[in-house]
Amino acid sequence: MKKLLKEPFFHFILIGAAMFVLYGLVNDKSYAKNTILINDFDVSALISKWKMQWKRPPTEKELQNLINLNIKQEIFYQEALAMNLDHNDEIIKRRLAQKMQFLSNDIAAIFEPTDEDLKAHYNKHADKYMTPTSYSLYQITFSPDKRKDNYKDAEETLKQFPDATFEEMKQWGDQLPFNYYFEDINANELGLQLGSKFSTDLENQELNKWVGPVSSGFGYHLVYITNKVESEISDFESAKKTVLRDFEYDNQKEINELIYKELKKKYDIEIDIKSEDFDPKFVEYLQTELNN
């Protein structure tokens, strides 16, 4: 626990949680209940929205109308809250929850990782930064659209012509709109063209001989792999942009969850399920889990 208290990241989380508490205090309903405050920020926001739509600033009369509309909207909003009209409205719930999520994301965005942070993330998730295996290969395709039994045809062709040259073997395949020869193509790109199963099935195939049948979305293939470069981890500098993106995404998820857990402490969650369709033990389990 002492080690955790010394961590800067932990301090950052505490600051984030404190910001949420402060946000709740300054936006307390008792303050806003009978008061509508229009400040510089509000007016600037109205002017900015107008400029975006009309490509010019509003006139004084137009600005006055905008402010009046804003006040009208706020009055209706406050009265709707007082009448509990937002209750069980899924659209309103979703939108307000989304705004809270945006606020949480803004807090997460404040944290700027150092190279040490990124390197630690890179080392922890090294498997995510592997370069895909690449191949140079020839292939011929036996299409189910052009043959009664394309698998059998592929199998028999391999048995009859195991040592055929590239030109000789080419004549036995069906003409389809992709390459006969692929040079230095990585497994991901190959998967996009011929399907992930084709790419995966190449991993255990022998080099420098005709092998197969290997299946794809186009049928069955006979394949001759002339070169294979195994997957390897990218160096940190090459992967840095990707590492930064992944770090920010994971960091945002972690901070969002921590803030949610802090906010959740303010609430007691009650489960009131009386239907006989649910086992009482399950209801009891829900009650316990949701309050942890």
Helices and strands as residue ranges (DSSP letters): H 2-6, H 8-26, H 29-32, H 40-54, H 60-82, H 90-110, H 115-124, G 126-129, E 130-131, E 134-142, H 150-160, H 166-170, E 181-186, H 187-194, H 196-201, G 202-204, E 210-216, E 219-229, E 232-233, H 236-264, H 280-290
